[in-house]
Structures are given as structure tokens and as C-alpha cells.
């Protein structure tokens, strides 16, 4: 699997231009240009689940993005500021940008799955011109189904292949690892939808994600400054991305090394 390629695409919803924030963006000066800038930014984050990292090639993230997408820097800055004010984009302390809608509009597949899908498409076209299918054809189609199922299972449980997500196992894993947070007793439809979105971002690796949550003194309330974290909060895409990027990790105070006063945790991170 190490040499397997993966293809990504942007799933533009049919009501994209009817969404209120898109309408508001288009009514601003150069609104159509700002909308194109936003779409280009979405394309840049297809394989990072909505994260647009600031690589410090240019003085600031706005000028760096403008350079990358070949758009006017002032218009890029205006578009980003407008989208941040609308709650569509978030900006971290290190100037990374997070496009919050991306978990819902990213599609992907491996090159192997792509080949199988195209092969099956051609096979179906041939079958339309034939009235009979031989037993050999049936065996070949069964082998292709097995290859597709194996490929998608290795990539992520519950992808577009239709492979079901084992929600109960994920809930049990959370209750077992995140002992500092309230336990889950019921599995609602809304929770299932959020688990499915989280699965796309985490590629099925819920165990390491839950361990990261439990290790955070801030999220678990051990600091004593906030105790609002729960399963529903950590599983939201905008909060989940912050957690996996380390926004709530325990941090050593930079002055503690000089004073020799021991370990000091900095909880300056904001809450949702």
C-alpha cells in the first residue's frame, strides 16, 4: 500500500450558491472574484481535511495564499477576513487557516479502487449489448468486488463503498479511554452523523484521537478552568481538527527552563 496513489475531488453541493454566506460574499465588492478565491482555497486543502498551513514563505498567510493561487493579495486578504467574520474559516495562533466545511465536501479514492470502478463501468456497458453472461464473467466480477472491499476497508471504515461504521465499537473505545469525560449512554442519529464525519478526517484512527483527548489537562478539566468537553463537543469537525493539530496539548511554559521551578502548563487556548 506504500506506493498507492490517492485521488481527491471537491464535491460542490447543488445549493452552494444559495447558501447565505456565499450570497453575502458575492454581494461584497468584487464578490464573484472573492468566491473564486474561496473555491481555490478549498481545492488547496483537499488532502489536508480543510487545513491550509502557513509555511512562512511569504511575510503572512494572505500573501502566501495569493502567491499560490495567483490572485491579488488585497482581494485574498479581504476574502479571508470576510469568511472569518462569517464563521466559515478559522485562523489559528500560528496563522494556519481551517476551512470548516471541508469534511463534508471532500471525496477521495485510491488508484486501485479507481481502476476497479472504471473496469466495472466498462463491463456494465458491454453487458448492455449482450443478452447472456457466462459463469466466467460472474467469477471475475466477484473477484473485483472482493478487491474493492479490501481496498476501501484498508483506507477507512465507512467510506463511499458502503462499508458500515461500527458505531458501538467507537463508543466503547471512547468510554474505555476517555475516562475523565462523561460516558456515552445513547447513540443518537446525530452522533452517528458526527462519527461518520470524524471517521473521514481521522481515517478510522479513533483510538489515538481519544488518547490525545484524555492526555489533555484542559479538555479533561484537570486544570479546573473549563469542564465543558464531552463526546459531542470533541467529535465536531471544527473542534476535532483543533485537537489533532495540538491546540489543546499540555504545554511547558517557556520560562520554566530558566527558573528551574519545574513543569508549568499553559492553558491559554480558547474554547469553542
NORDAPE-V570346 format. One record per pair of residues at least 4 apart in sequence whose ideal C-beta (glycine too) atoms are under 6 Angstrom apart, sorted by the first residue. I is the first residue (numbers start at 0). J is the second residue. If there is no record, write none. Layout:
[[I | J] [I | J]]
This chain:
[[3 | 109] [4 | 110] [5 | 107] [5 | 109] [6 | 108] [7 | 45] [7 | 46] [7 | 107] [8 | 106] [9 | 41] [9 | 42] [9 | 104] [10 | 104] [10 | 106] [11 | 15] [16 | 21] [20 | 85] [20 | 87] [24 | 30] [24 | 33] [24 | 34] [25 | 30] [25 | 34] [26 | 30] [29 | 33] [29 | 74] [32 | 74] [33 | 78] [36 | 70] [36 | 75] [36 | 78] [39 | 68] [43 | 51] [44 | 49] [44 | 51] [44 | 98] [44 | 101] [45 | 105] [48 | 200] [49 | 97] [49 | 98] [49 | 101] [50 | 97] [51 | 96] [52 | 95] [53 | 60] [53 | 94] [53 | 95] [56 | 63] [57 | 62] [57 | 63] [57 | 66] [58 | 62] [60 | 94] [61 | 75] [61 | 76] [61 | 79] [62 | 72] [64 | 75] [65 | 70] [65 | 72] [65 | 75] [70 | 74] [70 | 75] [82 | 87] [82 | 88] [83 | 88] [88 | 96] [88 | 98] [89 | 97] [90 | 96] [91 | 95] [97 | 240] [99 | 237] [101 | 105] [102 | 196] [102 | 199] [102 | 200] [102 | 236] [108 | 112] [108 | 113] [109 | 150] [111 | 150] [112 | 150] [115 | 143] [115 | 146] [115 | 147] [132 | 136] [151 | 158] [151 | 160] [151 | 162] [155 | 202] [155 | 203] [156 | 162] [156 | 164] [156 | 203] [157 | 162] [157 | 164] [157 | 198] [164 | 198] [166 | 186] [166 | 191] [166 | 194] [169 | 194] [169 | 205] [170 | 183] [170 | 186] [172 | 205] [172 | 206] [173 | 177] [173 | 209] [173 | 230] [174 | 182] [176 | 209] [176 | 210] [176 | 213] [177 | 209] [177 | 212] [177 | 213] [179 | 219] [180 | 228] [180 | 229] [181 | 229] [183 | 230] [186 | 190] [193 | 234] [196 | 236] [197 | 201] [197 | 234] [197 | 239] [198 | 203] [201 | 208] [205 | 209] [212 | 218] [212 | 233] [215 | 247] [216 | 221] [216 | 222] [216 | 249] [216 | 264] [217 | 222] [217 | 247] [217 | 266] [218 | 228] [218 | 247] [220 | 226] [222 | 266] [224 | 266] [225 | 270] [228 | 232] [230 | 234] [232 | 238] [233 | 238] [238 | 271] [241 | 246] [242 | 247] [246 | 268] [247 | 268] [249 | 264] [250 | 265] [252 | 263] [252 | 265] [254 | 258] [255 | 260] [255 | 263]]
